Amino acid sequence: MASLSDIGWGAFHELTAEQKAPYFRDAERERHVIVAQQFDRARLDALGILATQIRRIAKTHAGLDYLQSVLSHKRAMLYFSQPSTRTFLSFCAACEILGLKLGEVRDTSTSSEFKGESQDDSVRTFSSYFDLIIMRSQIGGLAERVAWLLSNSERPIPVINAGSGKDQHPTQALLDIYTLQRSFEEHGGIDGKRIIFVGDLLRGRTVRSLSVLLTQYRDVEQCFVAPDALQIGEDIQAILRERGVRFRLSDDLRGEIPSADAVYMTRVQNEWDASHGESARIDISRFCFGEYELGLLTPHAVIMHPLPRREEIASVVDHSPHAVYWRQMRNGMWIRAALIATLFTKDTEIRDYFAQHEIA
């Protein structure tokens, strides 16, 4: 079994995400959660089932009391050096459901990094006080660097990547998969569905991670709808070709909607602009979803969005039964709770509780 303690950082850093994935897991569960490529179909199905069980257990006072005892002896550090609202609060809620005590650093100007401490030393410090580090950074590859560093220390605590540069956002992809599982549970599941991604696909790490996870399902077709300047990168296209996934590039949103099972909208990621106002020069008017586009959907189709949104989804869409992006946000709390429980090997205990109490 691959181990991060058996490979130097230089050699590890040169590997592809696919090659790195085995180092973040073992035969039974994840050691760290860093890239979408580390999750196979069995893991995705198991996490979805556990998330639903946790959600149902939490509906009762006694059930929530039980869940809050599961990891009440553990502590989690939320190290969010990149601004975040949804992801940060979702992880906070997930940890609180399981009873973890929380610490946080959201502004490095208030930490010893302001004094010149390296990020390596900062996370080594965190690992002295906490049992889990959940981190979000604008620096690509930082989460995997931290996972490698701690795995080669005397306190190899797990690391969860809550967004790393423009690379990956694996737990967002997990909540997206869980949303699709729930949306299509009475329509044959995710297999055989057609998913269209719309907007800033070049820089949207949520799209990159979800696209990779969808390759675990049979006969899923992916369609990428964007202006040329924001179209999905060649690296993701290469992965899809290698895995024999049907996909197409398009700039015709209205033409693609009638055959879509899910429409995944995204905002323009102008925080990654190389120069001020760069994104504003791109015409995105044809890549917005409004009342007219609603009329093109099939009855079972869903509209998703990782949020925050801007003008790409009109507020009138919020009231449609097709719109599942608010459920998508809440799903993040449940799937992240399931993931954390699994990291600490509490998944079997929770499943046993669910079965013993015959929870509907």
C-alpha positions as CSV (number, residue, x, y, z in Angstrom):
1,M,0.0,0.0,0.0
2,A,1.4,3.4,-1.0
3,S,2.4,5.6,2.0
4,L,3.3,9.3,2.1
5,S,6.1,8.4,4.6
6,D,7.8,6.3,1.9
7,I,8.3,9.0,-0.7
8,G,10.1,12.3,-0.8
9,W,8.3,15.6,-1.4
10,G,10.1,16.2,-4.7
11,A,9.2,12.9,-6.2
12,F,5.6,13.0,-4.8
13,H,5.0,16.6,-6.1
14,E,5.9,15.5,-9.7
15,L,3.2,12.8,-9.8
16,T,-0.2,13.4,-11.4
17,A,-3.3,13.6,-9.3
18,E,-4.2,10.1,-10.4
19,Q,-0.9,8.8,-9.3
20,K,-1.1,10.7,-6.0
21,A,-4.6,9.4,-5.1
22,P,-3.4,6.0,-3.6
23,Y,-1.2,7.8,-1.2
24,F,-4.2,9.5,0.4
25,R,-6.2,6.3,1.2
26,D,-5.8,2.7,2.2
27,A,-7.9,-0.3,1.5
28,E,-10.7,0.6,3.9
29,R,-10.8,4.4,4.1
30,E,-9.2,7.8,3.4
31,R,-6.1,8.9,5.3
32,H,-6.5,12.4,3.9
33,V,-9.0,14.0,1.5
34,I,-7.0,15.9,-1.1
35,V,-8.1,15.0,-4.7
36,A,-11.3,13.8,-6.3
37,Q,-9.4,10.9,-7.9
38,Q,-9.1,9.1,-4.6
39,F,-12.8,8.2,-4.5
40,D,-14.1,5.2,-6.4
41,R,-17.7,4.3,-6.9
42,A,-17.9,2.1,-3.8
43,R,-16.6,4.9,-1.6
44,L,-19.1,7.4,-3.2
45,D,-22.0,5.1,-2.7
46,A,-21.0,4.3,0.9
47,L,-20.6,8.0,1.8
48,G,-24.0,8.9,0.3
49,I,-25.7,6.2,2.3
50,L,-23.9,7.3,5.5
51,A,-24.8,11.0,4.9
52,T,-28.5,10.0,4.6
53,Q,-28.3,8.0,7.8
54,I,-26.7,10.8,9.7
55,R,-29.3,13.2,8.3
56,R,-32.2,11.0,9.5
57,I,-30.6,10.3,12.9
58,A,-30.2,14.0,13.5
59,K,-34.0,14.6,13.1
60,T,-34.6,13.5,16.7
61,H,-33.3,15.0,19.9
62,A,-32.0,11.6,21.1
63,G,-30.4,11.0,17.7
64,L,-28.6,14.3,17.6
65,D,-27.4,13.8,21.2
66,Y,-25.9,10.5,20.1
67,L,-24.2,12.0,17.0
68,Q,-22.7,14.8,19.1
69,S,-21.1,12.2,21.3
70,V,-19.4,10.3,18.4
71,L,-16.3,12.6,18.2
72,S,-16.7,14.7,21.3
73,H,-13.2,13.7,22.3
74,K,-11.7,15.2,19.1
75,R,-10.7,18.7,17.9
76,A,-10.7,20.2,14.4
77,M,-8.7,23.2,13.1
78,L,-10.3,25.2,10.2
79,Y,-7.4,26.9,8.5
80,F,-9.1,29.1,5.9
81,S,-6.6,31.5,4.5
82,Q,-8.8,32.1,1.4
83,P,-12.2,33.9,2.0
84,S,-15.1,31.5,2.3
85,T,-18.6,31.5,3.7
86,R,-20.5,28.4,2.6
87,T,-17.6,25.9,2.8
88,F,-16.4,27.3,6.1
89,L,-19.9,27.2,7.8
90,S,-20.7,23.8,6.2
91,F,-17.6,22.3,7.8
92,C,-18.3,24.0,11.1
93,A,-21.8,22.5,11.1
94,A,-20.6,19.1,10.1
95,C,-18.0,19.1,12.9
96,E,-20.6,20.3,15.5
97,I,-23.0,17.5,14.4
98,L,-20.4,15.0,15.4
99,G,-19.4,16.9,18.6
100,L,-15.9,18.0,17.5
101,K,-14.4,21.0,19.3
102,L,-13.4,23.7,16.8
103,G,-10.5,26.2,16.3
104,E,-10.0,28.5,13.4
105,V,-7.5,30.7,11.6
106,R,-9.2,32.8,8.9
107,D,-6.8,35.7,8.7
108,T,-3.1,34.9,8.6
109,S,-2.3,38.5,9.6
110,T,-3.5,37.5,13.1
111,S,-1.3,34.4,13.2
112,S,2.5,33.9,13.5
113,E,2.7,33.8,9.7
114,F,2.5,37.6,9.9
115,K,5.8,37.4,11.9
116,G,7.4,35.4,9.1
117,E,6.5,31.8,10.3
118,S,6.4,29.4,7.4
119,Q,3.2,27.6,6.5
120,D,4.9,24.3,7.2
121,D,5.7,25.4,10.7
122,S,2.1,26.8,11.2
123,V,0.5,23.5,10.3
124,R,3.0,21.6,12.5
125,T,1.8,23.8,15.3
126,F,-1.8,23.1,14.5
127,S,-1.2,19.4,14.6
128,S,0.1,19.7,18.1
129,Y,-3.3,20.9,19.4
130,F,-5.8,19.4,16.9
131,D,-6.8,16.0,15.5
132,L,-7.9,17.2,12.1
133,I,-6.9,20.1,9.8
134,I,-9.5,21.4,7.3
135,M,-7.8,23.9,5.0
136,R,-8.6,26.3,2.2
137,S,-6.0,28.3,0.3
138,Q,-5.5,30.2,-2.9
139,I,-2.1,28.4,-3.2
140,G,-2.4,25.4,-5.5
141,G,-1.0,22.2,-4.1
142,L,-0.7,23.5,-0.5
143,A,-3.2,20.9,0.9
144,E,-1.2,18.0,-0.6
145,R,2.0,19.5,0.7
146,V,0.5,19.7,4.2
147,A,-0.7,16.1,4.0
148,W,2.7,14.9,3.0
149,L,4.4,17.0,5.7
150,L,2.2,15.7,8.5
151,S,2.4,12.1,7.3
152,N,6.2,12.5,7.7
153,S,5.8,13.8,11.3
154,E,5.3,12.2,14.6
155,R,1.6,13.4,14.5
156,P,0.2,12.3,11.1
157,I,-3.3,13.7,11.6
158,P,-5.7,13.8,8.6
159,V,-6.0,16.8,6.3
160,I,-9.1,17.7,4.3
161,N,-8.7,19.9,1.2
162,A,-11.5,22.5,1.3
163,G,-10.3,24.2,-1.9
164,S,-6.7,24.5,-3.1
165,G,-5.8,27.1,-5.7
166,K,-7.5,26.5,-9.0
167,D,-6.7,22.7,-8.7
168,Q,-9.4,20.8,-6.7
169,H,-12.3,21.1,-4.4
170,P,-13.0,17.5,-3.6
171,T,-15.6,17.9,-0.8
172,Q,-17.7,20.2,-3.0
173,A,-17.6,17.4,-5.6
174,L,-18.8,15.0,-3.0
175,L,-21.7,17.1,-2.0
176,D,-22.5,17.6,-5.7
177,I,-22.5,13.8,-6.2
178,Y,-24.7,13.4,-3.1
179,T,-27.1,16.0,-4.6
180,L,-27.3,14.0,-7.9
181,Q,-27.7,10.8,-6.0
182,R,-30.7,12.2,-4.1
183,S,-32.1,14.0,-7.2
184,F,-32.1,10.8,-9.3
185,E,-32.8,8.1,-6.7
186,E,-36.3,7.6,-8.3
187,H,-34.9,8.0,-11.9
188,G,-32.3,5.3,-12.2
189,G,-29.5,7.0,-10.3
190,I,-26.6,8.9,-11.9
191,D,-25.8,6.2,-14.4
192,G,-26.7,7.2,-18.0
193,K,-27.4,10.8,-17.2
194,R,-26.3,13.8,-19.2
195,I,-24.7,16.6,-17.2
196,I,-24.0,20.0,-18.6
197,F,-21.6,22.5,-17.0
198,V,-22.1,26.1,-17.8
199,G,-20.0,29.3,-17.2
200,D,-16.4,29.7,-16.1
201,L,-15.2,26.1,-16.6
202,L,-11.5,26.9,-17.1
203,R,-11.0,28.3,-13.5
204,G,-13.9,26.7,-11.6
205,R,-12.3,24.0,-9.4
206,T,-15.8,22.7,-8.4
207,V,-16.4,21.7,-12.1
208,R,-12.9,20.1,-12.4
209,S,-13.4,17.9,-9.3
210,L,-17.0,16.9,-10.2
211,S,-16.1,16.1,-13.8
212,V,-13.5,13.6,-12.5
213,L,-15.9,12.0,-10.0
214,L,-18.6,11.5,-12.6
215,T,-16.2,9.2,-14.5
216,Q,-17.0,6.6,-11.8
217,Y,-20.5,6.3,-13.2
218,R,-21.6,4.3,-16.2
219,D,-22.6,6.0,-19.5
220,V,-22.6,9.6,-18.1
221,E,-22.2,12.2,-20.8
222,Q,-20.7,15.5,-19.9
223,C,-21.2,18.7,-21.9
224,F,-19.2,21.9,-21.3
225,V,-21.0,25.1,-22.3
226,A,-18.9,28.2,-22.1
227,P,-17.3,31.0,-24.1
228,D,-14.0,29.9,-25.7
229,A,-12.0,32.0,-23.2
230,L,-13.6,30.1,-20.2
231,Q,-13.9,26.6,-21.7
232,I,-12.8,23.5,-19.7
233,G,-9.1,22.9,-19.7
234,E,-7.3,20.3,-21.8
235,D,-6.1,18.5,-18.7
236,I,-9.7,17.5,-17.8
237,Q,-10.5,16.7,-21.4
238,A,-7.5,14.4,-21.4
239,I,-8.8,12.5,-18.4
240,L,-12.2,12.1,-20.0
241,R,-10.7,10.8,-23.2
242,E,-8.4,8.4,-21.3
243,R,-11.4,7.0,-19.4
244,G,-13.6,6.7,-22.5
245,V,-16.2,9.3,-21.3
246,R,-18.4,10.9,-23.9
247,F,-18.2,14.7,-23.7
248,R,-18.6,17.7,-25.9
249,L,-17.7,21.4,-25.9
250,S,-20.5,23.8,-26.8
251,D,-21.4,27.5,-26.7
252,D,-25.1,27.0,-27.2
253,L,-26.8,26.8,-23.7
254,R,-30.4,26.8,-25.0
255,G,-29.6,24.1,-27.5
256,E,-28.1,21.8,-24.9
257,I,-30.8,22.2,-22.1
258,P,-33.6,20.0,-23.6
259,S,-31.4,16.9,-23.4
260,A,-29.9,17.7,-20.0
261,D,-30.6,15.8,-16.8
262,A,-28.6,18.3,-14.7
263,V,-27.5,21.8,-15.5
264,Y,-24.5,22.9,-13.3
265,M,-24.2,26.7,-13.4
266,T,-21.1,28.5,-12.3
267,R,-20.2,32.2,-11.9
268,V,-17.3,33.9,-13.5
269,Q,-14.2,33.4,-11.3
270,N,-12.8,36.9,-11.7
271,E,-10.7,36.6,-8.5
272,W,-8.2,34.7,-10.7
273,D,-7.9,37.4,-13.3
274,A,-4.4,38.1,-14.4
275,S,-5.2,41.8,-14.9
276,H,-7.9,44.0,-13.5
277,G,-11.2,43.8,-15.4
278,E,-10.0,40.9,-17.6
279,S,-13.2,38.8,-17.1
280,A,-15.5,41.8,-17.7
281,R,-14.4,41.8,-21.3
282,I,-15.9,38.4,-21.9
283,D,-19.5,38.3,-23.0
284,I,-21.4,35.8,-20.8
285,S,-24.9,37.0,-21.6
286,R,-25.7,33.8,-23.5
287,F,-24.6,31.6,-20.6
288,C,-27.3,32.7,-18.1
289,F,-30.3,30.7,-16.8
290,G,-33.7,32.4,-16.6
291,E,-37.4,31.9,-17.1
292,Y,-37.1,31.0,-20.8
293,E,-34.5,28.3,-20.0
294,L,-36.7,26.8,-17.4
295,G,-39.3,26.1,-20.1
296,L,-36.7,24.0,-22.0
297,L,-36.0,21.5,-19.2
298,T,-37.4,18.0,-19.0
299,P,-39.7,17.2,-16.0
300,H,-37.0,15.4,-14.0
301,A,-34.0,17.7,-14.8
302,V,-32.3,19.7,-12.0
303,I,-30.4,23.0,-11.8
304,M,-27.3,23.1,-9.6
305,H,-24.9,25.9,-8.6
306,P,-22.0,25.8,-6.0
307,L,-22.8,29.4,-5.1
308,P,-22.2,32.3,-4.7
309,R,-24.1,33.3,-7.8
310,R,-24.3,36.6,-9.7
311,E,-26.4,37.2,-12.7
312,E,-26.0,33.7,-14.2
313,I,-29.2,32.4,-12.5
314,A,-32.2,34.7,-12.3
315,S,-33.9,34.8,-8.9
316,V,-37.2,33.7,-10.5
317,V,-35.6,30.3,-11.0
318,D,-35.3,29.8,-7.2
319,H,-39.0,29.0,-6.9
320,S,-38.9,26.2,-9.5
321,P,-38.9,22.5,-8.4
322,H,-36.0,22.1,-10.8
323,A,-33.7,24.3,-8.6
324,V,-31.8,22.2,-6.1
325,Y,-29.0,24.5,-5.3
326,W,-30.3,25.3,-1.8
327,R,-30.6,21.6,-1.0
328,Q,-27.2,21.3,-2.5
329,M,-25.8,23.6,0.2
330,R,-27.5,21.7,3.0
331,N,-26.3,18.4,1.5
332,G,-22.7,19.7,2.0
333,M,-23.1,19.6,5.8
334,W,-24.3,16.0,5.7
335,I,-21.8,14.6,3.3
336,R,-18.9,16.4,5.1
337,A,-20.2,14.9,8.4
338,A,-20.2,11.5,6.8
339,L,-16.7,12.0,5.5
340,I,-15.3,13.2,8.9
341,A,-17.0,10.2,10.6
342,T,-15.3,7.9,8.1
343,L,-11.9,9.5,8.6
344,F,-12.1,8.7,12.3
345,T,-13.5,5.1,11.6
346,K,-16.9,5.9,13.2
347,D,-18.9,5.0,10.1
348,T,-19.7,1.4,11.2
349,E,-20.8,2.6,14.6
350,I,-23.2,5.1,13.1
351,R,-24.6,2.5,10.7
352,D,-25.2,0.1,13.6
353,Y,-27.0,2.9,15.5
354,F,-29.2,3.6,12.5
355,A,-30.1,-0.1,12.1
356,Q,-30.7,-0.8,15.8
357,H,-33.0,2.2,16.2
358,E,-35.0,1.4,13.0
359,I,-34.9,5.0,11.9
360,A,-37.2,5.7,9.0
